[in-house]
Amino acid sequence: MVELMVVLVLLGLMAGVVGLAWRPSPKSGSRDRETISAARREALESGRTVRVQVTVDGETVTIAALPDGSIIAPDTLHLDRLTGLQIRE
């Protein structure tokens, strides 16, 4: 019985540490994600390249959405070319 209590306490402590360490994604990038998603959708539907400009950290960058659904963006944004989502480091 004591061993079970020790295991439960350790699991509770680990869950508490994970909860404190969890970092939610920033809310400011959600509008940029919507813009990129809309550009990808338009490129897929129209069959042509769509370019959009987004402002990230005060810098305006151009992102191109290709007809195959992939995107071309500056490497500093750390975006996945196939999904358009930010790559976590």
Rosetta blueprint (number, residue, H / E / L):
1 M L
2 V H
3 E H
4 L H
5 M H
6 V H
7 V H
8 L H
9 V H
10 L H
11 L H
12 G H
13 L H
14 M H
15 A H
16 G H
17 V H
18 V H
19 G H
20 L H
21 A H
22 W L
23 R L
24 P L
25 S L
26 P L
27 K L
28 S L
29 G H
30 S H
31 R H
32 D H
33 R H
34 E H
35 T H
36 I H
37 S H
38 A H
39 A H
40 R H
41 R H
42 E H
43 A H
44 L H
45 E H
46 S H
47 G L
48 R L
49 T L
50 V E
51 R E
52 V E
53 Q E
54 V E
55 T E
56 V E
57 D L
58 G L
59 E E
60 T E
61 V E
62 T E
63 I E
64 A E
65 A E
66 L L
67 P L
68 D L
69 G L
70 S L
71 I E
72 I E
73 A L
74 P L
75 D H
76 T H
77 L H
78 H L
79 L E
80 D L
81 R L
82 L L
83 T L
84 G L
85 L L
86 Q E
87 I L
88 R L
89 E L
